Amino acid sequence: MANDMDNEDPYICVGICMADPDSGYCLGCGRPPLESPDVVAEIVVPAPKPASNDPDDPE
């Protein structure tokens, strides 16, 4: 049977999850900043359609 202490998180969450702006460490439990992910989400903004001079166009 494995030792339960090996699986314990060394940073006990106290319910105050807020990063210090200078160090990045959690102000509640002292957890160090997370590694930045390799994949970053990007915002895609659709290009506006050119104006149409067609009177039958609903836009």
Contacts in CASP RR format, 6 or more apart in sequence:
PFRMAT RR
TARGET T0000
AUTHOR 0000-0000-0000
METHOD contacts of the structure
MODEL  1
MANDMDNEDPYICVGICMADPDSGYCLGCGRPPLESPDVVAEIVVPAPKP
ASNDPDDPE
11 26 0 8 1.000
11 29 0 8 1.000
11 30 0 8 1.000
11 31 0 8 1.000
12 29 0 8 1.000
13 28 0 8 1.000
13 29 0 8 1.000
14 28 0 8 1.000
14 29 0 8 1.000
15 28 0 8 1.000
15 29 0 8 1.000
16 26 0 8 1.000
16 27 0 8 1.000
16 28 0 8 1.000
16 29 0 8 1.000
17 26 0 8 1.000
17 28 0 8 1.000
18 26 0 8 1.000
18 27 0 8 1.000
18 28 0 8 1.000
19 25 0 8 1.000
19 26 0 8 1.000
19 27 0 8 1.000
19 33 0 8 1.000
20 26 0 8 1.000
20 27 0 8 1.000
23 33 0 8 1.000
24 32 0 8 1.000
24 33 0 8 1.000
25 31 0 8 1.000
25 32 0 8 1.000
25 33 0 8 1.000
49 59 0 8 1.000
52 59 0 8 1.000
END
